[in-house]
Amino acid sequence: MARCRHCGSGRLRMVLSLGTTPLANSNVSEERLSEPEPVFPLELLVCEDCMLAQLDEYEAPDHIFTDYAYFSSWSTTWLEHARAYVEQVSERFALGAASMVVEVASNDGYLLQYFVERGVPVLGVEPAANVAAEAVAKGIPTQVAFLTQASAKRLVAEGYQADLVVGNNVLAHVPALNDFVAALRILLKPAGVITMEFPHLYRLVEETQFDTIYHEHFSYFSLFVVIAVFARHGLAVFDVDRLTTHGGSLRIYACHADKAPYAVSERVGALESLERGAGMATMEYYERFAEEVARVKREVVEFLRSAKREGKRVAGYGAPAKGNTLLNFCGIGRDLVGYTVDRNPHKQGLYTPGMRIPIRDPKVVEEDKPDYLWILPWNIKDEVMEQMAGIRGWGGRFVVAIPRLHIYD
Ligand SMILES: [Zn+2]
């Protein structure tokens, strides 16, 4: 029997089932095509006591993250986001040569490099050894570790207690949520600030972004729930930004609740009211969401089948984790989408998990001239449409499926 990873309640209600699928980041190599893949149920649960939306835990996370193929530096949009963030927080919190910035799940150093440029001392903490090695090669100090209370105590002993603890797209990924948030507090200097970015559950539901639900994302946060999670561990959320990244994210700012070095911004209360007004504290809200998900599935499958009937060819753009939830849930294989392309050379030559769609170099699109290019990472569709604008030369059209099927003229 599953228990809520925040409050421990056994009253978890399943609000959406996306079937039984492989792990979204486990692309398959040519040699392994004849082997079966491990699959796990993908079901969204909501706690009736604290309203945390979550997945049940199914496997030790070290298996997922120790050889991770996602390198943040391959997205120019994301790099610009990181650069702008570093500039903003460095000024707001007066970070300089005497400060320490620790980033949790620091990936290949895509963000910390901008602090290094400004002369701010940093440490990256990254569980995937192959990704951490790329950061170290670029001169970004990085330790291979998961953030736990034990590793946080060790880092503090080594002199890494932080003025700023950054975590982008990691809070949702941690199975041991309480241990992780307690560890953040341990890492934080008395007047320090934590910023965490994560997809906003409000936007996920309002825009039917069900494809961002996959096994590596254990929790789906609204602001009012994350405030409760942080409060349980002596941390106060004092400000929040609404961001456009990943289809709509929150960036929360937290500090020690007992020291409260910062006053709580009115943005916090305003967003909490918006969430409660939308019904996010009620089960009906999540049940309506499941109906919208079924609609998107119908639209996508109908589009692909009719394209096939008309003899049109559809290629995918991108092999993001979110694409795999969509492809597997809708049952879309090579018969409907011949291949997908990705700029990340670590993914090229592999096959998507479950549906086994080949991942190729974007150059293939110019040679093959497909009728439709279906952008799976809809969150960076503007960037992709600019990069791949050449498809319009042969009458190719861009397609996006979320929040609803849209074919661009
Ligand atoms: Zn709960």
Residues whose N, C-alpha, C, O or C-beta is under 5 A from the ligand:
A	BS01	ZN	C4 H6 C7 G8 S9 C47 D49 C50 M51 L52
